[in-house]
């Protein structure tokens, strides 16, 4: 349980390996928790927390793409209509 607590409080909350948005952080934390449970129950190693963190770190770029935020005040540029010829 000591390694699990170390992973939960220090390794998961590392700024360089976690998503940038709050929704992304929730997805990341849920994924780490689910993978830890699966790896500890059915995996060959008793410590699944480190493997779960490593596997979820692979998914961080995809989570960031899914949960990106639009900057405040940003408006999409309007397409110019061509003049009828």
C-alpha angles and dihedrals in degrees: 000000000000093000091047092054091046090052094045097050104031112020100041093046094052109131096218096058106037132084121268101232130064092239089051091051090053091051090047094049092046091050093049091049094048093046091047091054093047094046093047094047101041105012128101094238126067092218109065098155096085093047091048092053092048093049093048091048086063089059097048096096090053092047089051091052092050096047104035118146125230111233115252111266095015115145125187112245112253118242114245115240115229117236116251112252 
